[in-house]
Amino acid sequence: MAADWNAAGSSVKGERTMSRGFVAQYAAEAAMQAQGVASLDTSAVVSLKEALGADHEGKGVRVSFREDRKDSVSITVYPVVYFGHIIPEVAWTVQERVKADVEKYTGLAVEAVHVHVKGVVTSKEADR
């Protein structure tokens, strides 16, 4: 029976990839709800993957599962912050929102939420 399951194309790695994207989506949505966040920064790698038609787990978010605990994740978020907001306060809010939403909607334990602010923009720059 296990051979049929694997032959169907499902695998632990496949499930992890799918759930990584699922977690990243919740994390991105939560981060964007934090006051002061203009956008999430996507790297050149993400842009290249998208140009080639490949899916990426989340724009501006990276999700890492622990090898020894499948129900535990660490999340890194790359926000761009509006000018005039206090960056440590925005980062703290992002951490709290991401942790709460991902735990609530996925049932996973969030070990850490790392926030790497990638830039600061005025509201006019963000509208472009």
Backbone as CSV, one residue per row, in Angstrom:
resi,resn,N_x,N_y,N_z,CA_x,CA_y,CA_z,C_x,C_y,C_z
1,MET,0.824,-1.191,0.000,0.000,0.000,0.000,0.871,1.259,0.000
2,ALA,1.957,1.254,0.723,2.834,2.420,0.774,3.429,2.712,-0.591
3,ALA,3.716,1.671,-1.377,4.287,1.865,-2.702,3.282,2.592,-3.600
4,ASP,1.979,2.259,-3.490,0.964,2.936,-4.286,0.868,4.413,-3.910
5,TRP,0.975,4.697,-2.624,0.893,6.074,-2.159,2.032,6.885,-2.752
6,ASN,3.257,6.361,-2.699,4.403,7.070,-3.251,4.335,7.126,-4.773
7,ALA,3.801,6.086,-5.406,3.705,6.067,-6.861,2.739,7.133,-7.369
8,ALA,1.813,7.547,-6.542,0.845,8.562,-6.950,1.464,9.954,-7.011
9,GLY,2.715,10.093,-6.625,3.393,11.373,-6.713,3.427,12.136,-5.405
10,SER,2.843,11.589,-4.373,2.881,12.261,-3.085,4.118,11.819,-2.329
11,SER,4.660,12.731,-1.591,5.817,12.384,-0.769,5.868,13.338,0.401
12,VAL,6.672,12.998,1.362,6.832,13.886,2.509,7.383,15.217,2.033
13,LYS,8.354,15.174,1.117,8.922,16.408,0.596,7.854,17.212,-0.139
14,GLY,7.033,16.564,-0.914,5.960,17.252,-1.632,4.982,17.909,-0.683
15,GLU,4.596,17.214,0.368,3.684,17.782,1.351,4.320,18.968,2.046
16,ARG,5.611,18.849,2.361,6.301,19.941,3.035,6.360,21.167,2.122
17,THR,6.609,20.978,0.827,6.663,22.093,-0.098,5.310,22.784,-0.170
18,MET,4.248,21.992,-0.249,2.915,22.561,-0.313,2.594,23.300,0.980
19,SER,2.896,22.724,2.108,2.572,23.372,3.365,3.458,24.595,3.593
20,ARG,4.673,24.606,3.053,5.548,25.774,3.171,4.896,26.965,2.472
21,GLY,4.343,26.738,1.300,3.653,27.811,0.578,2.410,28.267,1.303
22,PHE,1.704,27.332,1.884,0.496,27.623,2.653,0.839,28.496,3.855
23,VAL,1.884,28.130,4.585,2.327,28.887,5.754,2.809,30.269,5.328
24,ALA,3.567,30.329,4.233,4.096,31.604,3.748,2.966,32.557,3.376
25,GLN,1.906,32.030,2.817,0.769,32.877,2.444,0.141,33.512,3.681
26,TYR,-0.091,32.724,4.714,-0.643,33.276,5.954,0.305,34.296,6.571
27,ALA,1.588,33.989,6.568,2.572,34.903,7.149,2.609,36.221,6.382
28,ALA,2.569,36.160,5.055,2.599,37.376,4.244,1.361,38.231,4.495
29,GLU,0.197,37.592,4.538,-1.035,38.335,4.782,-1.017,38.992,6.161
30,ALA,-0.516,38.281,7.161,-0.442,38.836,8.511,0.529,40.011,8.566
31,ALA,1.674,39.875,7.920,2.678,40.944,7.923,2.138,42.203,7.258
32,MET,1.396,42.035,6.163,0.851,43.189,5.447,-0.216,43.918,6.264
33,GLN,-0.796,43.269,7.260,-1.800,43.899,8.113,-1.186,44.758,9.207
34,ALA,0.119,44.623,9.425,0.789,45.398,10.469,0.880,46.861,10.044
35,GLN,0.525,47.749,10.935,0.575,49.174,10.623,2.020,49.580,10.354
36,GLY,2.217,50.305,9.257,3.548,50.777,8.898,4.212,49.963,7.806
37,VAL,3.655,48.803,7.468,4.235,47.970,6.416,3.664,48.405,5.069
38,ALA,4.568,48.830,4.171,4.161,49.271,2.838,4.033,48.087,1.893
39,SER,4.971,47.156,1.987,4.986,45.986,1.112,5.964,44.974,1.678
40,LEU,6.049,43.843,1.016,7.060,42.846,1.359,8.035,42.794,0.202
41,ASP,9.302,42.766,0.519,10.346,42.807,-0.494,10.573,41.428,-1.087
42,THR,10.551,41.364,-2.392,10.887,40.119,-3.075,12.300,40.248,-3.610
43,SER,13.036,39.194,-3.507,14.427,39.211,-3.950,14.518,38.986,-5.455
44,ALA,15.702,39.155,-5.984,15.950,38.899,-7.408,15.704,37.427,-7.727
45,VAL,15.985,36.532,-6.778,15.766,35.105,-6.987,14.281,34.819,-7.209
46,VAL,13.428,35.442,-6.399,11.983,35.250,-6.539,11.525,35.776,-7.897
47,SER,12.003,36.948,-8.273,11.633,37.524,-9.564,12.056,36.624,-10.712
48,LEU,13.242,36.050,-10.611,13.731,35.145,-11.645,12.871,33.884,-11.718
49,LYS,12.553,33.293,-10.554,11.692,32.102,-10.525,10.351,32.390,-11.192
50,GLU,9.758,33.543,-10.863,8.459,33.892,-11.428,8.566,34.118,-12.936
51,ALA,9.666,34.736,-13.382,9.855,34.967,-14.814,9.962,33.655,-15.578
52,LEU,10.520,32.647,-14.924,10.660,31.330,-15.543,9.408,30.474,-15.378
53,GLY,8.410,31.011,-14.700,7.153,30.293,-14.529,7.127,29.360,-13.336
54,ALA,8.158,29.405,-12.501,8.206,28.542,-11.316,7.478,29.227,-10.159
55,ASP,6.840,28.434,-9.339,6.171,28.980,-8.166,7.178,29.212,-7.063
56,HIS,6.902,30.210,-6.250,7.723,30.486,-5.079,6.825,30.416,-3.866
57,GLU,7.380,30.031,-2.730,6.553,29.785,-1.551,5.851,31.023,-1.025
58,GLY,6.414,32.174,-1.176,5.765,33.377,-0.678,6.600,34.590,-0.990
59,LYS,5.944,35.656,-1.358,6.670,36.869,-1.707,7.039,37.611,-0.442
60,GLY,8.329,37.748,-0.202,8.790,38.481,0.959,8.777,37.687,2.246
61,VAL,8.606,36.374,2.143,8.550,35.505,3.321,9.334,34.230,3.042
62,ARG,10.084,33.776,4.035,10.763,32.485,3.928,10.348,31.636,5.132
63,VAL,9.969,30.394,4.864,9.514,29.473,5.902,10.500,28.318,5.999
64,SER,10.933,28.012,7.227,11.860,26.901,7.449,11.263,25.939,8.473
65,PHE,11.144,24.676,8.078,10.675,23.639,9.000,11.860,23.038,9.730
66,ARG,11.656,22.659,10.974,12.692,21.933,11.712,12.683,20.495,11.255
67,GLU,13.857,19.921,11.106,13.964,18.525,10.679,13.478,17.558,11.759
68,ASP,13.721,17.885,13.018,13.367,16.969,14.105,11.925,17.141,14.599
69,ARG,11.267,18.250,14.232,9.867,18.480,14.637,9.100,19.023,13.452
70,LYS,8.241,18.212,12.892,7.512,18.611,11.691,6.402,19.633,11.976
71,ASP,6.067,19.825,13.252,5.007,20.764,13.589,5.547,22.117,14.046
72,SER,6.819,22.404,13.725,7.461,23.618,14.185,8.142,24.337,13.019
73,VAL,7.947,25.657,12.934,8.533,26.439,11.851,9.200,27.704,12.375
74,SER,10.121,28.202,11.586,10.692,29.535,11.769,10.355,30.309,10.508
75,ILE,10.031,31.564,10.669,9.594,32.380,9.542,10.452,33.640,9.488
76,THR,10.868,34.005,8.290,11.593,35.247,8.082,10.755,36.113,7.141
77,VAL,10.554,37.361,7.547,9.733,38.293,6.780,10.615,39.476,6.379
78,TYR,10.426,39.959,5.139,11.229,41.048,4.595,10.338,42.240,4.236
79,PRO,9.921,43.037,5.244,9.026,44.159,4.950,9.763,45.420,4.492
80,VAL,9.023,46.239,3.759,9.422,47.603,3.442,8.475,48.474,4.263
81,VAL,9.040,49.433,5.015,8.280,50.200,5.994,8.042,51.623,5.495
82,TYR,6.871,52.157,5.824,6.565,53.548,5.498,7.414,54.483,6.346
83,PHE,7.892,55.563,5.722,8.637,56.601,6.423,7.774,57.193,7.529
84,GLY,8.387,57.463,8.673,7.675,58.078,9.781,7.250,57.083,10.853
85,HIS,7.296,55.806,10.545,6.954,54.789,11.545,8.225,54.349,12.264
86,ILE,8.082,53.979,13.497,9.234,53.534,14.287,9.512,52.080,13.932
87,ILE,10.658,51.854,13.315,10.978,50.544,12.746,10.914,49.413,13.777
88,PRO,11.492,49.569,14.979,11.382,48.459,15.946,9.932,48.134,16.326
89,GLU,9.079,49.156,16.389,7.667,48.906,16.704,6.965,48.168,15.569
90,VAL,7.268,48.552,14.333,6.685,47.863,13.181,7.141,46.410,13.179
91,ALA,8.437,46.193,13.404,8.985,44.829,13.417,8.326,43.993,14.515
92,TRP,8.143,44.570,15.680,7.500,43.849,16.788,6.058,43.473,16.428
93,THR,5.340,44.399,15.817,3.963,44.130,15.405,3.918,43.026,14.360
94,VAL,4.844,43.062,13.401,4.916,42.009,12.383,5.154,40.664,13.056
95,GLN,6.100,40.617,13.985,6.385,39.362,14.691,5.145,38.825,15.384
96,GLU,4.468,39.682,16.126,3.289,39.245,16.877,2.173,38.752,15.955
97,ARG,1.887,39.505,14.902,0.799,39.145,13.980,1.101,37.843,13.241
98,VAL,2.324,37.728,12.728,2.691,36.527,11.975,2.615,35.302,12.872
99,LYS,3.194,35.395,14.055,3.178,34.250,14.980,1.739,33.858,15.324
100,ALA,0.926,34.824,15.693,-0.460,34.538,16.089,-1.271,33.938,14.940
101,ASP,-1.184,34.541,13.760,-1.994,34.056,12.633,-1.547,32.687,12.142
102,VAL,-0.253,32.483,12.015,0.224,31.184,11.526,-0.135,30.085,12.521
103,GLU,0.042,30.333,13.804,-0.327,29.320,14.797,-1.832,29.067,14.800
104,LYS,-2.612,30.127,14.687,-4.069,29.994,14.716,-4.598,29.228,13.502
105,TYR,-4.113,29.558,12.308,-4.689,29.000,11.091,-4.026,27.724,10.592
106,THR,-2.817,27.416,11.083,-2.153,26.193,10.612,-1.988,25.146,11.701
107,GLY,-2.032,25.562,12.964,-1.811,24.621,14.052,-0.340,24.316,14.293
108,LEU,0.549,24.969,13.553,1.982,24.762,13.745,2.494,25.643,14.877
109,ALA,3.568,25.215,15.511,4.235,26.030,16.520,5.258,26.908,15.810
110,VAL,5.163,28.210,16.013,6.115,29.133,15.410,7.214,29.397,16.427
111,GLU,8.405,28.890,16.132,9.538,29.069,17.040,10.073,30.484,17.022
112,ALA,10.138,31.066,15.829,10.704,32.406,15.697,10.146,33.087,14.469
113,VAL,10.025,34.407,14.570,9.696,35.231,13.410,10.802,36.275,13.322
114,HIS,11.617,36.145,12.292,12.710,37.084,12.066,12.220,38.147,11.106
115,VAL,12.495,39.409,11.425,12.067,40.511,10.572,13.313,41.253,10.096
116,HIS,13.486,41.299,8.784,14.607,42.013,8.163,14.024,43.137,7.318
117,VAL,14.030,44.363,7.842,13.477,45.497,7.111,14.371,45.777,5.911
118,LYS,13.774,45.759,4.731,14.530,45.900,3.485,14.564,47.323,2.954
119,GLY,13.780,48.197,3.543,13.801,49.573,3.080,12.720,50.403,3.721
120,VAL,12.795,51.711,3.439,11.818,52.667,3.936,11.353,53.486,2.738
121,VAL,10.046,53.665,2.613,9.485,54.430,1.505,8.484,55.450,2.022
122,THR,8.290,56.506,1.240,7.205,57.445,1.544,5.930,56.853,0.962
123,SER,4.810,57.384,1.344,3.554,56.838,0.824,3.460,57.052,-0.686
124,LYS,4.050,58.120,-1.211,4.026,58.370,-2.665,4.860,57.325,-3.402
125,GLU,6.003,56.932,-2.850,6.842,55.904,-3.480,6.149,54.554,-3.501
126,ALA,5.413,54.244,-2.449,4.730,52.956,-2.346,3.607,52.846,-3.360
127,ASP,3.021,53.978,-3.752,1.910,53.966,-4.712,2.359,53.709,-6.147
128,ARG,3.645,53.842,-6.415,4.152,53.642,-7.791,4.156,52.220,-8.202
